[in-house]
C-alpha cells in the first residue's frame, strides 16, 4: 500500500511537533530527519496522485471516443440508410 500525500503531510507535521517538543537532542534530530523523509515521500505521493488522476481522465476520454466510434460504425453498417439521421445523437455536435 502506498501512502497518500495527505498521510505523508500529517506524519511530517507530527514529526515536526515531536522535534519541537522533545527535551533530548537525539530525539529532536531523529524527528527532524523523519519529518524530512516524510516531506520527500509526500512529493512522490503527490506525483503518483497526479499520474493516477491523469490516467483516469485519459481512460474516460478513450471510453468516450470508443462510444462515438461504435455509434458511427453502427450507423455506417446499418441496412437502413436513414438510421441515426432522423433523431440527432446528443453526443455529436450538429
SEFIZA-3560 file (N, C-alpha, C; in Angstrom, 3 decimals):
REM SEFIZA-3560
<numar><xx>0.839</xx><yy>-1.170</yy><zz>0.000</zz><atom>N</atom></numar>
<numar><xx>0.000</xx><yy>0.000</yy><zz>0.000</zz><atom>CA</atom></numar>
<numar><xx>0.886</xx><yy>1.235</yy><zz>0.000</zz><atom>C</atom></numar>
<numar><xx>0.615</xx><yy>2.134</yy><zz>-0.906</zz><atom>N</atom></numar>
<numar><xx>1.400</xx><yy>3.359</yy><zz>-0.974</zz><atom>CA</atom></numar>
<numar><xx>0.697</xx><yy>4.453</yy><zz>-0.165</zz><atom>C</atom></numar>
<numar><xx>1.461</xx><yy>5.214</yy><zz>0.587</zz><atom>N</atom></numar>
<numar><xx>0.843</xx><yy>6.259</yy><zz>1.406</zz><atom>CA</atom></numar>
<numar><xx>0.380</xx><yy>7.427</yy><zz>0.535</zz><atom>C</atom></numar>
<numar><xx>-0.707</xx><yy>8.047</yy><zz>0.944</zz><atom>N</atom></numar>
<numar><xx>-1.218</xx><yy>9.208</yy><zz>0.218</zz><atom>CA</atom></numar>
<numar><xx>-0.428</xx><yy>10.444</yy><zz>0.633</zz><atom>C</atom></numar>
<numar><xx>-0.562</xx><yy>11.493</yy><zz>-0.156</zz><atom>N</atom></numar>
<numar><xx>0.122</xx><yy>12.748</yy><zz>0.156</zz><atom>CA</atom></numar>
<numar><xx>-0.403</xx><yy>13.325</yy><zz>1.477</zz><atom>C</atom></numar>
<numar><xx>-1.685</xx><yy>13.139</yy><zz>1.728</zz><atom>N</atom></numar>
<numar><xx>-2.276</xx><yy>13.649</yy><zz>2.971</zz><atom>CA</atom></numar>
<numar><xx>-1.663</xx><yy>12.958</yy><zz>4.187</zz><atom>C</atom></numar>
<numar><xx>-1.526</xx><yy>11.644</yy><zz>4.108</zz><atom>N</atom></numar>
<numar><xx>-0.910</xx><yy>10.903</yy><zz>5.205</zz><atom>CA</atom></numar>
<numar><xx>0.536</xx><yy>11.349</yy><zz>5.416</zz><atom>C</atom></numar>
<numar><xx>1.268</xx><yy>11.518</yy><zz>4.318</zz><atom>N</atom></numar>
<numar><xx>2.667</xx><yy>11.937</yy><zz>4.430</zz><atom>CA</atom></numar>
<numar><xx>2.787</xx><yy>13.312</yy><zz>5.080</zz><atom>C</atom></numar>
<numar><xx>1.920</xx><yy>14.234</yy><zz>4.673</zz><atom>N</atom></numar>
<numar><xx>1.963</xx><yy>15.579</yy><zz>5.269</zz><atom>CA</atom></numar>
<numar><xx>1.575</xx><yy>15.541</yy><zz>6.753</zz><atom>C</atom></numar>
<numar><xx>0.636</xx><yy>14.686</yy><zz>7.107</zz><atom>N</atom></numar>
<numar><xx>0.247</xx><yy>14.552</yy><zz>8.515</zz><atom>CA</atom></numar>
<numar><xx>1.399</xx><yy>13.978</yy><zz>9.338</zz><atom>C</atom></numar>
<numar><xx>2.086</xx><yy>12.975</yy><zz>8.796</zz><atom>N</atom></numar>
<numar><xx>3.219</xx><yy>12.391</yy><zz>9.505</zz><atom>CA</atom></numar>
<numar><xx>4.362</xx><yy>13.391</yy><zz>9.624</zz><atom>C</atom></numar>
<numar><xx>4.559</xx><yy>14.184</yy><zz>8.577</zz><atom>N</atom></numar>
<numar><xx>5.590</xx><yy>15.218</yy><zz>8.621</zz><atom>CA</atom></numar>
<numar><xx>5.290</xx><yy>16.216</yy><zz>9.742</zz><atom>C</atom></numar>
<numar><xx>4.042</xx><yy>16.658</yy><zz>9.830</zz><atom>N</atom></numar>
<numar><xx>3.654</xx><yy>17.606</yy><zz>10.880</zz><atom>CA</atom></numar>
<numar><xx>3.837</xx><yy>16.990</yy><zz>12.273</zz><atom>C</atom></numar>
<numar><xx>3.463</xx><yy>15.716</yy><zz>12.400</zz><atom>N</atom></numar>
<numar><xx>3.628</xx><yy>15.021</yy><zz>13.678</zz><atom>CA</atom></numar>
<numar><xx>5.099</xx><yy>14.981</yy><zz>14.084</zz><atom>C</atom></numar>
<numar><xx>5.970</xx><yy>14.652</yy><zz>13.143</zz><atom>N</atom></numar>
<numar><xx>7.400</xx><yy>14.568</yy><zz>13.454</zz><atom>CA</atom></numar>
<numar><xx>7.980</xx><yy>15.946</yy><zz>13.769</zz><atom>C</atom></numar>
<numar><xx>7.494</xx><yy>16.976</yy><zz>13.082</zz><atom>N</atom></numar>
<numar><xx>7.976</xx><yy>18.328</yy><zz>13.387</zz><atom>CA</atom></numar>
<numar><xx>7.557</xx><yy>18.753</yy><zz>14.790</zz><atom>C</atom></numar>
<numar><xx>6.320</xx><yy>18.430</yy><zz>15.168</zz><atom>N</atom></numar>
<numar><xx>5.876</xx><yy>18.737</yy><zz>16.543</zz><atom>CA</atom></numar>
<numar><xx>6.701</xx><yy>17.960</yy><zz>17.555</zz><atom>C</atom></numar>
<numar><xx>6.971</xx><yy>16.715</yy><zz>17.245</zz><atom>N</atom></numar>
<numar><xx>7.786</xx><yy>15.892</yy><zz>18.141</zz><atom>CA</atom></numar>
<numar><xx>9.183</xx><yy>16.499</yy><zz>18.281</zz><atom>C</atom></numar>
<numar><xx>9.747</xx><yy>16.994</yy><zz>17.183</zz><atom>N</atom></numar>
<numar><xx>11.079</xx><yy>17.604</yy><zz>17.237</zz><atom>CA</atom></numar>
<numar><xx>11.061</xx><yy>18.886</yy><zz>18.064</zz><atom>C</atom></numar>
<numar><xx>9.995</xx><yy>19.669</yy><zz>17.961</zz><atom>N</atom></numar>
<numar><xx>9.911</xx><yy>20.921</yy><zz>18.719</zz><atom>CA</atom></numar>
<numar><xx>9.742</xx><yy>20.684</yy><zz>20.213</zz><atom>C</atom></numar>
<numar><xx>9.034</xx><yy>19.615</yy><zz>20.571</zz><atom>N</atom></numar>
<numar><xx>8.707</xx><yy>19.375</yy><zz>21.983</zz><atom>CA</atom></numar>
<numar><xx>9.644</xx><yy>18.398</yy><zz>22.680</zz><atom>C</atom></numar>
<numar><xx>10.600</xx><yy>17.837</yy><zz>21.955</zz><atom>N</atom></numar>
<numar><xx>11.479</xx><yy>16.822</yy><zz>22.557</zz><atom>CA</atom></numar>
<numar><xx>12.539</xx><yy>17.487</yy><zz>23.434</zz><atom>C</atom></numar>
<numar><xx>12.709</xx><yy>16.976</yy><zz>24.658</zz><atom>N</atom></numar>
<numar><xx>13.724</xx><yy>17.546</yy><zz>25.542</zz><atom>CA</atom></numar>
<numar><xx>15.143</xx><yy>17.042</yy><zz>25.209</zz><atom>C</atom></numar>
<numar><xx>15.226</xx><yy>15.905</yy><zz>24.527</zz><atom>N</atom></numar>
<numar><xx>16.540</xx><yy>15.324</yy><zz>24.220</zz><atom>CA</atom></numar>
<numar><xx>16.954</xx><yy>15.668</yy><zz>22.794</zz><atom>C</atom></numar>
<numar><xx>18.232</xx><yy>15.989</yy><zz>22.633</zz><atom>N</atom></numar>
<numar><xx>18.767</xx><yy>16.379</yy><zz>21.327</zz><atom>CA</atom></numar>
<numar><xx>18.690</xx><yy>15.282</yy><zz>20.287</zz><atom>C</atom></numar>
<numar><xx>18.981</xx><yy>14.042</yy><zz>20.713</zz><atom>N</atom></numar>
<numar><xx>18.957</xx><yy>12.959</yy><zz>19.736</zz><atom>CA</atom></numar>
<numar><xx>17.532</xx><yy>12.675</yy><zz>19.257</zz><atom>C</atom></numar>
<numar><xx>16.542</xx><yy>12.853</yy><zz>20.102</zz><atom>N</atom></numar>
<numar><xx>15.149</xx><yy>12.663</yy><zz>19.708</zz><atom>CA</atom></numar>
<numar><xx>14.755</xx><yy>13.749</yy><zz>18.708</zz><atom>C</atom></numar>
<numar><xx>15.203</xx><yy>14.989</yy><zz>18.970</zz><atom>N</atom></numar>
<numar><xx>14.924</xx><yy>16.088</yy><zz>18.040</zz><atom>CA</atom></numar>
<numar><xx>15.541</xx><yy>15.810</yy><zz>16.675</zz><atom>C</atom></numar>
<numar><xx>16.786</xx><yy>15.354</yy><zz>16.688</zz><atom>N</atom></numar>
<numar><xx>17.485</xx><yy>15.074</yy><zz>15.426</zz><atom>CA</atom></numar>
<numar><xx>16.775</xx><yy>13.993</yy><zz>14.631</zz><atom>C</atom></numar>
<numar><xx>16.409</xx><yy>12.922</yy><zz>15.284</zz><atom>N</atom></numar>
<numar><xx>15.730</xx><yy>11.821</yy><zz>14.596</zz><atom>CA</atom></numar>
<numar><xx>14.359</xx><yy>12.271</yy><zz>14.082</zz><atom>C</atom></numar>
<numar><xx>13.638</xx><yy>13.039</yy><zz>14.872</zz><atom>N</atom></numar>
<numar><xx>12.316</xx><yy>13.523</yy><zz>14.448</zz><atom>CA</atom></numar>
<numar><xx>12.448</xx><yy>14.477</yy><zz>13.264</zz><atom>C</atom></numar>
<numar><xx>13.478</xx><yy>15.313</yy><zz>13.246</zz><atom>N</atom></numar>
<numar><xx>13.679</xx><yy>16.217</yy><zz>12.113</zz><atom>CA</atom></numar>
<numar><xx>14.012</xx><yy>15.433</yy><zz>10.841</zz><atom>C</atom></numar>
<numar><xx>14.824</xx><yy>14.413</yy><zz>10.979</zz><atom>N</atom></numar>
<numar><xx>15.149</xx><yy>13.570</yy><zz>9.822</zz><atom>CA</atom></numar>
<numar><xx>13.907</xx><yy>12.823</yy><zz>9.331</zz><atom>C</atom></numar>
<numar><xx>13.107</xx><yy>12.357</yy><zz>10.263</zz><atom>N</atom></numar>
<numar><xx>11.869</xx><yy>11.667</yy><zz>9.883</zz><atom>CA</atom></numar>
<numar><xx>10.922</xx><yy>12.626</yy><zz>9.176</zz><atom>C</atom></numar>
<numar><xx>10.830</xx><yy>13.865</yy><zz>9.664</zz><atom>N</atom></numar>
<numar><xx>9.969</xx><yy>14.860</yy><zz>9.015</zz><atom>CA</atom></numar>
<numar><xx>10.452</xx><yy>15.143</yy><zz>7.600</zz><atom>C</atom></numar>
<numar><xx>11.758</xx><yy>15.238</yy><zz>7.423</zz><atom>N</atom></numar>
<numar><xx>12.308</xx><yy>15.471</yy><zz>6.085</zz><atom>CA</atom></numar>
<numar><xx>11.996</xx><yy>14.294</yy><zz>5.155</zz><atom>C</atom></numar>
<numar><xx>12.111</xx><yy>13.086</yy><zz>5.678</zz><atom>N</atom></numar>
<numar><xx>11.807</xx><yy>11.903</yy><zz>4.866</zz><atom>CA</atom></numar>
<numar><xx>10.328</xx><yy>11.869</yy><zz>4.483</zz><atom>C</atom></numar>
<numar><xx>9.451</xx><yy>12.229</yy><zz>5.416</zz><atom>N</atom></numar>
<numar><xx>8.013</xx><yy>12.276</yy><zz>5.104</zz><atom>CA</atom></numar>
<numar><xx>7.712</xx><yy>13.359</yy><zz>4.079</zz><atom>C</atom></numar>
<numar><xx>8.442</xx><yy>14.468</yy><zz>4.126</zz><atom>N</atom></numar>
<numar><xx>8.248</xx><yy>15.538</yy><zz>3.142</zz><atom>CA</atom></numar>
<numar><xx>8.611</xx><yy>15.050</yy><zz>1.744</zz><atom>C</atom></numar>
<numar><xx>9.713</xx><yy>14.321</yy><zz>1.639</zz><atom>N</atom></numar>
<numar><xx>10.125</xx><yy>13.761</yy><zz>0.344</zz><atom>CA</atom></numar>
<numar><xx>9.084</xx><yy>12.760</yy><zz>-0.144</zz><atom>C</atom></numar>
<numar><xx>8.618</xx><yy>11.904</yy><zz>0.734</zz><atom>N</atom></numar>
<numar><xx>7.602</xx><yy>10.917</yy><zz>0.356</zz><atom>CA</atom></numar>
<numar><xx>6.302</xx><yy>11.601</yy><zz>-0.064</zz><atom>C</atom></numar>
<numar><xx>5.973</xx><yy>12.736</yy><zz>0.564</zz><atom>N</atom></numar>
<numar><xx>4.762</xx><yy>13.471</yy><zz>0.187</zz><atom>CA</atom></numar>
<numar><xx>4.864</xx><yy>13.995</yy><zz>-1.241</zz><atom>C</atom></numar>
<numar><xx>6.042</xx><yy>14.452</yy><zz>-1.627</zz><atom>N</atom></numar>
<numar><xx>6.241</xx><yy>14.914</yy><zz>-3.006</zz><atom>CA</atom></numar>
<numar><xx>6.028</xx><yy>13.762</yy><zz>-3.979</zz><atom>C</atom></numar>
<numar><xx>6.601</xx><yy>12.606</yy><zz>-3.666</zz><atom>N</atom></numar>
<numar><xx>6.407</xx><yy>11.425</yy><zz>-4.527</zz><atom>CA</atom></numar>
<numar><xx>4.939</xx><yy>11.027</yy><zz>-4.585</zz><atom>C</atom></numar>
<numar><xx>4.267</xx><yy>11.086</yy><zz>-3.448</zz><atom>N</atom></numar>
<numar><xx>2.842</xx><yy>10.710</yy><zz>-3.399</zz><atom>CA</atom></numar>
<numar><xx>1.994</xx><yy>11.671</yy><zz>-4.221</zz><atom>C</atom></numar>
<numar><xx>2.316</xx><yy>12.963</yy><zz>-4.171</zz><atom>N</atom></numar>
<numar><xx>1.571</xx><yy>13.936</yy><zz>-4.980</zz><atom>CA</atom></numar>
<numar><xx>1.758</xx><yy>13.655</yy><zz>-6.461</zz><atom>C</atom></numar>
<numar><xx>2.974</xx><yy>13.293</yy><zz>-6.855</zz><atom>N</atom></numar>
<numar><xx>3.222</xx><yy>12.955</yy><zz>-8.264</zz><atom>CA</atom></numar>
<numar><xx>2.455</xx><yy>11.695</yy><zz>-8.661</zz><atom>C</atom></numar>
<numar><xx>2.427</xx><yy>10.708</yy><zz>-7.767</zz><atom>N</atom></numar>
<numar><xx>1.651</xx><yy>9.490</yy><zz>-8.057</zz><atom>CA</atom></numar>
<numar><xx>0.173</xx><yy>9.819</yy><zz>-8.220</zz><atom>C</atom></numar>
<numar><xx>-0.347</xx><yy>10.663</yy><zz>-7.336</zz><atom>N</atom></numar>
<numar><xx>-1.760</xx><yy>11.051</yy><zz>-7.418</zz><atom>CA</atom></numar>
<numar><xx>-2.061</xx><yy>11.774</yy><zz>-8.718</zz><atom>C</atom></numar>
<numar><xx>-1.156</xx><yy>12.664</yy><zz>-9.131</zz><atom>N</atom></numar>
<numar><xx>-1.353</xx><yy>13.375</yy><zz>-10.400</zz><atom>CA</atom></numar>
<numar><xx>-1.368</xx><yy>12.409</yy><zz>-11.581</zz><atom>C</atom></numar>
<numar><xx>-0.437</xx><yy>11.459</yy><zz>-11.573</zz><atom>N</atom></numar>
<numar><xx>-0.403</xx><yy>10.466</yy><zz>-12.663</zz><atom>CA</atom></numar>
<numar><xx>-1.659</xx><yy>9.621</yy><zz>-12.656</zz><atom>C</atom></numar>
<numar><xx>-2.121</xx><yy>9.227</yy><zz>-11.482</zz><atom>N</atom></numar>
<numar><xx>-3.336</xx><yy>8.409</yy><zz>-11.373</zz><atom>CA</atom></numar>
<numar><xx>-4.550</xx><yy>9.177</yy><zz>-11.896</zz><atom>C</atom></numar>
<numar><xx>-4.670</xx><yy>10.454</yy><zz>-11.516</zz><atom>N</atom></numar>
<numar><xx>-5.782</xx><yy>11.269</yy><zz>-11.997</zz><atom>CA</atom></numar>
<numar><xx>-5.709</xx><yy>11.445</yy><zz>-13.507</zz><atom>C</atom></numar>
<numar><xx>-4.517</xx><yy>11.621</yy><zz>-14.026</zz><atom>N</atom></numar>
<numar><xx>-4.349</xx><yy>11.771</yy><zz>-15.482</zz><atom>CA</atom></numar>
<numar><xx>-4.788</xx><yy>10.498</yy><zz>-16.195</zz><atom>C</atom></numar>
<numar><xx>-4.417</xx><yy>9.328</yy><zz>-15.640</zz><atom>N</atom></numar>
<numar><xx>-4.831</xx><yy>8.061</yy><zz>-16.262</zz><atom>CA</atom></numar>
<numar><xx>-6.340</xx><yy>7.918</yy><zz>-16.252</zz><atom>C</atom></numar>
<numar><xx>-6.989</xx><yy>8.348</yy><zz>-15.187</zz><atom>N</atom></numar>
<numar><xx>-8.453</xx><yy>8.266</yy><zz>-15.110</zz><atom>CA</atom></numar>
<numar><xx>-9.078</xx><yy>9.153</yy><zz>-16.177</zz><atom>C</atom></numar>
<numar><xx>-8.559</xx><yy>10.373</yy><zz>-16.325</zz><atom>N</atom></numar>
<numar><xx>-9.093</xx><yy>11.291</yy><zz>-17.331</zz><atom>CA</atom></numar>
<numar><xx>-8.875</xx><yy>10.720</yy><zz>-18.733</zz><atom>C</atom></numar>
<numar><xx>-7.683</xx><yy>10.211</yy><zz>-18.997</zz><atom>N</atom></numar>
<numar><xx>-7.406</xx><yy>9.642</yy><zz>-20.311</zz><atom>CA</atom></numar>
<numar><xx>-8.285</xx><yy>8.429</yy><zz>-20.595</zz><atom>C</atom></numar>
<numar><xx>-8.521</xx><yy>7.613</yy><zz>-19.589</zz><atom>N</atom></numar>
<numar><xx>-9.388</xx><yy>6.442</yy><zz>-19.777</zz><atom>CA</atom></numar>
<numar><xx>-10.814</xx><yy>6.881</yy><zz>-20.074</zz><atom>C</atom></numar>
<numar><xx>-11.292</xx><yy>7.914</yy><zz>-19.407</zz><atom>N</atom></numar>
<numar><xx>-12.645</xx><yy>8.417</yy><zz>-19.667</zz><atom>CA</atom></numar>
<numar><xx>-12.743</xx><yy>8.985</yy><zz>-21.076</zz><atom>C</atom></numar>
<numar><xx>-11.715</xx><yy>9.712</yy><zz>-21.507</zz><atom>N</atom></numar>
<numar><xx>-11.716</xx><yy>10.247</yy><zz>-22.867</zz><atom>CA</atom></numar>
<numar><xx>-11.702</xx><yy>9.125</yy><zz>-23.894</zz><atom>C</atom></numar>
<numar><xx>-10.904</xx><yy>8.094</yy><zz>-23.644</zz><atom>N</atom></numar>
<numar><xx>-10.835</xx><yy>6.963</yy><zz>-24.568</zz><atom>CA</atom></numar>
<numar><xx>-12.176</xx><yy>6.236</yy><zz>-24.632</zz><atom>C</atom></numar>
<numar><xx>-12.830</xx><yy>6.066</yy><zz>-23.503</zz><atom>N</atom></numar>
<numar><xx>-14.144</xx><yy>5.430</yy><zz>-23.482</zz><atom>CA</atom></numar>
<numar><xx>-15.148</xx><yy>6.239</yy><zz>-24.292</zz><atom>C</atom></numar>
<numar><xx>-15.099</xx><yy>7.548</yy><zz>-24.149</zz><atom>N</atom></numar>
<numar><xx>-15.997</xx><yy>8.413</yy><zz>-24.908</zz><atom>CA</atom></numar>
<numar><xx>-15.713</xx><yy>8.307</yy><zz>-26.406</zz><atom>C</atom></numar>
<numar><xx>-14.438</xx><yy>8.299</yy><zz>-26.781</zz><atom>N</atom></numar>
<numar><xx>-14.083</xx><yy>8.153</yy><zz>-28.201</zz><atom>CA</atom></numar>
<numar><xx>-14.559</xx><yy>6.823</yy><zz>-28.750</zz><atom>C</atom></numar>
<numar><xx>-14.389</xx><yy>5.762</yy><zz>-27.973</zz><atom>N</atom></numar>
<numar><xx>-14.830</xx><yy>4.439</yy><zz>-28.414</zz><atom>CA</atom></numar>
<numar><xx>-16.340</xx><yy>4.395</yy><zz>-28.590</zz><atom>C</atom></numar>
<numar><xx>-17.073</xx><yy>5.001</yy><zz>-27.670</zz><atom>N</atom></numar>
<numar><xx>-18.529</xx><yy>5.017</yy><zz>-27.761</zz><atom>CA</atom></numar>
<numar><xx>-18.984</xx><yy>5.746</yy><zz>-29.020</zz><atom>C</atom></numar>
<numar><xx>-18.359</xx><yy>6.898</yy><zz>-29.298</zz><atom>N</atom></numar>
<numar><xx>-18.707</xx><yy>7.640</yy><zz>-30.502</zz><atom>CA</atom></numar>
<numar><xx>-18.329</xx><yy>6.870</yy><zz>-31.765</zz><atom>C</atom></numar>
<numar><xx>-17.171</xx><yy>6.230</yy><zz>-31.740</zz><atom>N</atom></numar>
<numar><xx>-16.748</xx><yy>5.443</yy><zz>-32.907</zz><atom>CA</atom></numar>
<numar><xx>-17.688</xx><yy>4.267</yy><zz>-33.123</zz><atom>C</atom></numar>
<numar><xx>-18.119</xx><yy>3.620</yy><zz>-32.063</zz><atom>N</atom></numar>
<numar><xx>-19.055</xx><yy>2.492</yy><zz>-32.197</zz><atom>CA</atom></numar>
<numar><xx>-20.410</xx><yy>2.958</yy><zz>-32.718</zz><atom>C</atom></numar>
<numar><xx>-20.861</xx><yy>4.114</yy><zz>-32.252</zz><atom>N</atom></numar>
<numar><xx>-22.133</xx><yy>4.642</yy><zz>-32.738</zz><atom>CA</atom></numar>
<numar><xx>-22.037</xx><yy>4.975</yy><zz>-34.223</zz><atom>C</atom></numar>
<numar><xx>-20.927</xx><yy>5.555</yy><zz>-34.632</zz><atom>N</atom></numar>
<numar><xx>-20.728</xx><yy>5.879</yy><zz>-36.054</zz><atom>CA</atom></numar>
<numar><xx>-20.651</xx><yy>4.602</yy><zz>-36.891</zz><atom>C</atom></numar>
<numar><xx>-19.973</xx><yy>3.598</yy><zz>-36.383</zz><atom>N</atom></numar>
<numar><xx>-19.886</xx><yy>2.325</yy><zz>-37.098</zz><atom>CA</atom></numar>
<numar><xx>-21.259</xx><yy>1.686</yy><zz>-37.233</zz><atom>C</atom></numar>
<numar><xx>-22.060</xx><yy>1.754</yy><zz>-36.178</zz><atom>N</atom></numar>
<numar><xx>-23.417</xx><yy>1.215</yy><zz>-36.244</zz><atom>CA</atom></numar>
<numar><xx>-24.217</xx><yy>1.913</yy><zz>-37.346</zz><atom>C</atom></numar>
<numar><xx>-24.063</xx><yy>3.231</yy><zz>-37.456</zz><atom>N</atom></numar>
<numar><xx>-24.793</xx><yy>3.967</yy><zz>-38.489</zz><atom>CA</atom></numar>
<numar><xx>-24.292</xx><yy>3.583</yy><zz>-39.881</zz><atom>C</atom></numar>
<numar><xx>-22.998</xx><yy>3.342</yy><zz>-40.008</zz><atom>N</atom></numar>
<numar><xx>-22.432</xx><yy>3.025</yy><zz>-41.319</zz><atom>CA</atom></numar>
<numar><xx>-22.833</xx><yy>1.649</yy><zz>-41.815</zz><atom>C</atom></numar>
<numar><xx>-22.940</xx><yy>0.677</yy><zz>-40.927</zz><atom>N</atom></numar>
<numar><xx>-23.227</xx><yy>-0.689</yy><zz>-41.366</zz><atom>CA</atom></numar>
<numar><xx>-24.696</xx><yy>-1.054</yy><zz>-41.280</zz><atom>C</atom></numar>
<numar><xx>-25.532</xx><yy>-0.105</yy><zz>-40.953</zz><atom>N</atom></numar>
<numar><xx>-26.956</xx><yy>-0.368</yy><zz>-40.834</zz><atom>CA</atom></numar>
<numar><xx>-27.569</xx><yy>-0.613</yy><zz>-42.206</zz><atom>C</atom></numar>
<numar><xx>-28.543</xx><yy>-1.515</yy><zz>-42.257</zz><atom>N</atom></numar>
<numar><xx>-29.276</xx><yy>-1.760</yy><zz>-43.503</zz><atom>CA</atom></numar>
<numar><xx>-30.188</xx><yy>-0.586</yy><zz>-43.823</zz><atom>C</atom></numar>
<numar><xx>-30.555</xx><yy>0.166</yy><zz>-42.826</zz><atom>N</atom></numar>
<numar><xx>-31.412</xx><yy>1.323</yy><zz>-43.006</zz><atom>CA</atom></numar>
<numar><xx>-30.517</xx><yy>2.557</yy><zz>-43.145</zz><atom>C</atom></numar>
<numar><xx>-30.422</xx><yy>3.144</yy><zz>-44.343</zz><atom>N</atom></numar>
<numar><xx>-29.503</xx><yy>4.265</yy><zz>-44.526</zz><atom>CA</atom></numar>
<numar><xx>-29.919</xx><yy>5.517</yy><zz>-43.760</zz><atom>C</atom></numar>
<numar><xx>-31.187</xx><yy>5.602</yy><zz>-43.344</zz><atom>N</atom></numar>
<numar><xx>-31.642</xx><yy>6.780</yy><zz>-42.606</zz><atom>CA</atom></numar>
<numar><xx>-31.501</xx><yy>6.624</yy><zz>-41.102</zz><atom>C</atom></numar>
<numar><xx>-31.017</xx><yy>5.476</yy><zz>-40.664</zz><atom>N</atom></numar>
<numar><xx>-30.881</xx><yy>5.240</yy><zz>-39.225</zz><atom>CA</atom></numar>
<numar><xx>-29.901</xx><yy>6.240</yy><zz>-38.625</zz><atom>C</atom></numar>
<numar><xx>-30.340</xx><yy>6.865</yy><zz>-37.564</zz><atom>N</atom></numar>
<numar><xx>-29.486</xx><yy>7.810</yy><zz>-36.860</zz><atom>CA</atom></numar>
<numar><xx>-29.558</xx><yy>9.205</yy><zz>-37.418</zz><atom>C</atom></numar>
<numar><xx>-30.228</xx><yy>9.418</yy><zz>-38.507</zz><atom>N</atom></numar>
<numar><xx>-30.301</xx><yy>10.744</yy><zz>-39.099</zz><atom>CA</atom></numar>
<numar><xx>-31.580</xx><yy>11.477</yy><zz>-38.681</zz><atom>C</atom></numar>
<numar><xx>-32.644</xx><yy>10.735</yy><zz>-38.381</zz><atom>N</atom></numar>
<numar><xx>-33.920</xx><yy>11.362</yy><zz>-38.032</zz><atom>CA</atom></numar>
<numar><xx>-33.827</xx><yy>12.028</yy><zz>-36.653</zz><atom>C</atom></numar>
<numar><xx>-33.196</xx><yy>11.358</yy><zz>-35.690</zz><atom>N</atom></numar>
<numar><xx>-33.038</xx><yy>11.935</yy><zz>-34.367</zz><atom>CA</atom></numar>
<numar><xx>-31.546</xx><yy>12.157</yy><zz>-34.129</zz><atom>C</atom></numar>
<numar><xx>-31.123</xx><yy>13.383</yy><zz>-33.927</zz><atom>N</atom></numar>
<numar><xx>-29.691</xx><yy>13.646</yy><zz>-33.763</zz><atom>CA</atom></numar>
<numar><xx>-29.157</xx><yy>13.013</yy><zz>-32.485</zz><atom>C</atom></numar>
<numar><xx>-27.930</xx><yy>12.564</yy><zz>-32.560</zz><atom>N</atom></numar>
<numar><xx>-27.237</xx><yy>11.975</yy><zz>-31.430</zz><atom>CA</atom></numar>
<numar><xx>-26.838</xx><yy>13.098</yy><zz>-30.480</zz><atom>C</atom></numar>
<numar><xx>-27.219</xx><yy>13.043</yy><zz>-29.196</zz><atom>N</atom></numar>
<numar><xx>-26.882</xx><yy>14.137</yy><zz>-28.274</zz><atom>CA</atom></numar>
<numar><xx>-25.388</xx><yy>14.263</yy><zz>-28.021</zz><atom>C</atom></numar>
<numar><xx>-24.615</xx><yy>13.224</yy><zz>-28.339</zz><atom>N</atom></numar>
<numar><xx>-23.175</xx><yy>13.265</yy><zz>-28.101</zz><atom>CA</atom></numar>
<numar><xx>-22.428</xx><yy>13.921</yy><zz>-29.255</zz><atom>C</atom></numar>
<numar><xx>-23.070</xx><yy>14.044</yy><zz>-30.407</zz><atom>N</atom></numar>
<numar><xx>-22.415</xx><yy>14.632</yy><zz>-31.566</zz><atom>CA</atom></numar>
<numar><xx>-22.799</xx><yy>16.094</yy><zz>-31.699</zz><atom>C</atom></numar>
<numar><xx>-21.844</xx><yy>16.874</yy><zz>-32.108</zz><atom>N</atom></numar>
<numar><xx>-22.123</xx><yy>18.299</yy><zz>-32.349</zz><atom>CA</atom></numar>
<numar><xx>-22.840</xx><yy>18.430</yy><zz>-33.687</zz><atom>C</atom></numar>
<numar><xx>-23.790</xx><yy>19.331</yy><zz>-33.807</zz><atom>N</atom></numar>
<numar><xx>-24.519</xx><yy>19.490</yy><zz>-35.069</zz><atom>CA</atom></numar>
<numar><xx>-23.639</xx><yy>20.029</yy><zz>-36.178</zz><atom>C</atom></numar>
//
